[in-house]
């Protein structure tokens, strides 16, 4: 699976840098969107998976669900860091500064603090059902903040951030760009799934030793 994803990733990189045309108003900087948007998408999906597996653990007390919740939260944290870095590079290229506390940058910073605290709390507790239960509850409450921090609050204030691809006017992207973006979304989602299974299995192995 890793080889297939690696090949697909190379193809998409080629499409982004050799086939996708510059965008009006953004020029070649638009190519960063094909990295930034999939990373942000997968981060949100990872936090959803973490909450889902946390809820599954609370119902079943299955430690595999606990490992799945922890793996998804860890990967979500990594993906949101990568999305933040790619967004900061875009900010530097278009606005002249890596960070200016734009509403979207501020809310993503809060999200990083929330999930950084989750990983710190989980790492500080001994292995067992008490840690699993605490982590599951934290994952559920943490995900409740995600829609507000990612989708709602940034739209309540003026932002220099470009409008989302999907907005009230429909899909704001030409068909070629949209096709490449959808392929990039599928590719990064596949990478997440591949890493998630490996990470969850590793956590289960470490906890059984």
C-alpha positions in Angstrom: 0.0 0.0 0.0 2.9 2.3 0.8 4.4 1.9 -2.7 1.0 2.6 -4.3 0.5 5.8 -2.2 4.1 6.8 -3.0 3.5 6.5 -6.7 0.2 8.3 -6.5 1.9 11.1 -4.5 4.6 11.5 -7.2 1.9 11.7 -9.9 -0.1 14.3 -8.1 3.1 16.4 -7.4 3.8 16.3 -11.1 0.2 17.4 -11.9 0.4 20.2 -9.4 3.7 21.7 -10.6 3.5 20.8 -14.3 -0.1 20.7 -15.4 -2.2 23.0 -13.0 -2.2 26.5 -14.4 -1.5 29.6 -12.3 -4.7 31.0 -10.6 -6.0 34.5 -11.2 -4.9 36.7 -8.2 -2.6 34.0 -6.7 -0.4 33.1 -9.6 1.8 30.1 -8.9 1.2 30.4 -5.2 -2.1 28.5 -5.7 0.0 25.3 -5.9 0.5 25.4 -2.2 -3.3 25.0 -1.8 -3.0 21.4 -3.2 -0.8 20.7 -0.2 -2.4 22.8 2.5 -6.1 21.9 1.9 -5.6 18.1 2.0 -3.4 18.4 5.1 -6.1 20.5 6.8 -8.8 18.1 5.6 -7.0 15.0 7.0 -6.3 16.8 10.3 -10.1 17.3 10.9 -10.9 13.8 9.8 -8.2 12.4 12.2 -9.7 14.2 15.1 -13.2 12.9 14.1 -11.7 9.3 14.1 -10.1 9.9 17.5 -13.4 11.0 19.0 -15.3 8.1 17.3 -12.8 5.5 18.6 -12.9 7.2 22.0 -16.7 6.8 22.1 -16.3 3.2 21.0 -13.9 2.6 23.9 -16.3 4.1 26.4 -19.0 1.7 25.1 -16.9 -1.5 24.9 -13.7 -0.9 27.0 -11.9 -2.3 24.0 -8.2 -1.3 24.2 -7.9 -1.5 20.4 -10.4 1.4 20.2 -8.2 3.3 22.7 -5.2 2.6 20.6 -7.1 3.8 17.5 -8.2 7.0 19.2 -4.7 7.8 20.4 -3.2 7.0 17.0 -5.7 9.3 15.2 -5.2 12.1 17.7 -1.4 11.9 17.3 -1.6 11.9 13.5 -4.2 14.7 13.5 -1.8 16.8 15.6 1.1 16.1 13.1 -1.2 16.9 10.1 -2.4 20.1 11.6 1.2 21.2 12.3 2.0 20.5 8.6 -1.2 22.4 7.5 -0.1 25.3 9.8 3.4 25.4 8.3 2.2 25.3 4.7 -0.4 28.0 5.6 2.4 30.1 7.1 4.5 29.8 4.0 1.5 30.9 1.9 1.0 33.8 4.3 4.6 34.9 3.8 4.4 34.7 0.1 1.1 36.6 -0.2 0.9 38.9 2.9 4.6 39.3 3.7 4.6 37.6 7.1 4.6 34.0 8.2 2.2 34.8 11.1 -0.1 37.7 11.8 -2.8 36.3 14.1 -5.3 36.2 11.3 -8.6 34.6 12.7 -7.8 31.3 11.0 -4.2 31.3 12.3 -5.5 32.1 15.8 -8.1 29.3 15.9 -5.7 26.7 14.5 -3.2 27.7 17.2 -5.9 27.1 19.9 -6.6 23.7 18.2 -2.9 22.8 18.5 -2.9 23.7 22.2 -6.0 21.5 22.8 -4.5 18.4 21.1 -1.1 19.1 22.4 -2.6 19.0 25.9 -4.3 15.7 25.0 -1.0 14.1 24.0 0.7 15.5 27.1 -2.0 14.2 29.4 -2.1 10.8 27.8 1.7 10.5 27.9 1.8 11.4 31.6 -0.6 8.7 32.7 0.2 5.0 33.2 -1.1 2.5 30.7 -4.5 1.0 31.6 -8.2 1.6 31.5 -8.1 4.7 33.6 -5.9 6.4 31.0 -8.0 5.0 28.2 -11.2 6.4 29.8 -9.7 9.8 30.5 -8.2 10.1 27.0 -11.5 9.0 25.4 -13.5 11.6 27.3 -10.9 14.3 26.4 -11.0 13.2 22.7 -14.8 13.6 22.6 -14.9 17.0 24.2 -11.9 18.2 22.1 -13.7 17.3 18.9 -16.7 19.4 19.9 -14.4 22.5 19.5 -13.2 21.5 16.0 -16.3 22.7 14.0 -16.2 26.1 15.9 -12.4 26.6 15.5 -12.1 25.4 11.9 -15.4 26.3 10.3 -17.5 28.8 12.4 -15.4 31.3 14.3 -13.0 32.2 11.4 -16.0 33.1 9.3 -17.3 35.5 11.9 -14.4 37.9 11.4 -12.6 39.6 8.5 -9.8 37.4 7.3 -7.1 37.7 4.6 -7.4 33.9 4.1 -8.7 33.1 0.6 -12.4 31.9 0.5 -12.9 28.2 1.0 -13.0 26.1 -2.2 -16.6 25.2 -1.3 -18.6 28.2 -0.3 -22.1 29.7 -0.6 -21.5 30.4 -4.3 -20.6 26.8 -5.0 -17.3 25.3 -6.0 -14.8 28.2 -6.5 -12.3 26.4 -8.7 -12.0 25.4 -12.4 -12.5 21.7 -13.4 -8.9 20.8 -13.9 -7.8 22.3 -10.5 -10.8 20.6 -8.8 -9.9 17.2 -10.3 -6.3 17.5 -9.1 -7.4 18.7 -5.7 -9.8 15.8 -5.3 -7.0 13.4 -6.3 -4.7 15.0 -3.7 -7.4 14.7 -1.0 -7.8 11.0 -1.8 -4.0 10.5 -1.7 -3.5 12.3 1.6 -6.5 10.5 3.1 -4.9 7.2 1.9 -1.6 8.2 3.5 -3.5 8.9 6.8 -5.2 5.5 6.7 -1.9 3.7 6.1 -0.2 5.6 8.9 -3.2 5.2 11.2 -3.2 1.4 11.0 0.6 1.2 11.5 0.4 3.7 14.5 -2.5 1.9 16.1 -0.8 -1.5 15.8 2.4 0.0 17.3 0.5 1.4 20.3 -1.2 -1.9 20.9 2.1 -3.7 20.8 3.8 -1.2 23.2 0.9 -1.5 25.7 1.0 -5.3 25.7 4.7 -5.4 26.6 
